[in-house]
Amino acid sequence: LFRSIDEAKSLEIIKDLEEDEFSIGERKENVIAKYPPPPYTTSQLQQDGINRFGMSSKMIMRVAQSLYEKGYITYHRTDSFNLSSSFVFRAKDHIAAAYGAEYALEKPRGYRTKSASAQEAHEAIRPTKLERTPKEVEKDEKLTRPMKQIYEMIYNRALATQMKEAQVKEIAVTVASKKGYEFEAMFQQVLFDGFLKLTNPEFVKKHLTDTAVTKESQVVFIKAEGEAKKTQPPYRYTEASLIRTLEEHGIGRPSTYAPIISLIQEKRYVDKQGRVLKPTSLGEVISDYLSGAFKNLFEIDFTAKMEQELDNIADGK
């Protein structure tokens, strides 16, 4: 049961805990399978590039365009999770040779897009040659640092989709007190690293051993701290979260996300402060006027519906 605790009650609980005695109550274990995420679509490539490297969506598309033109990756404007059959079967052989047969799948793994507006005219973004590993590309002096970073993301993500899932043991330990308080601590142990061997070796390294906490373990109270929390308004959009929202609402296409983000900044409708997009007074005035004067045109559903109707025309429907 979660409830609000004021400062006075918080201090009372801390004082109570300082005078309490504790023991291990229960230990529960559960083995779960962790599956690799799908290969990159345009929007997900942009979101990851923004979050991991602080690049703008415009720069990511420029870098991807260069990699595509140089023959390093497949077409980079796509909303499909599909991978060609030739790639997935080559990936199986490559994984078995590079990591061991236990990391390769018996049958290729596929993914379905959740987006109703996905056109899937092109396959997902992937490397054109599996032998062109990120380590090999790192030696290529003709490629810029951002090109190598984006290529490594694309390569690892695409290859990981065809690797075995990881097996992780989750351990929940409860700490009970004589006065009726109860706390829970969570631990993880990687039993088989699977695709994490490629995408997150640091996580694997930190979670190789089981926790030594058992029911017989002695529990010693060290300290308790109270922290005041305030309700916060919704966070402002970053480029990554705005692209995710556009995709969720069916607004725009893989080729238009970056131009939309660039245009609202060039027109000074928003300013970028750090990673956050903040509306300018000009943007607010224009938004208020247009949404009032042309209410139907500026509803979110109108744009998404228009996109769908244009797709229906293209499909002969």
MONOR-V781348 format. One record per helix or strand. SS is the DSSP state (a for helix, b for strand). FROM is the first residue (numbers start at 1). TO is the last residue. If there is no record, write none. Layout:
{{SS	FROM	TO} {SS	FROM	TO}}
This chain:
{{a	7	18} {b	22	34} {b	40	40} {a	42	53} {a	57	69} {b	73	73} {a	85	99} {a	101	103} {b	104	104} {b	125	125} {b	127	127} {a	134	138} {a	145	160} {b	163	163} {b	166	177} {b	182	192} {a	196	199} {a	201	206} {b	218	218} {b	238	238} {a	239	248} {a	257	266} {b	270	273} {b	276	279} {a	281	293} {a	300	314}}
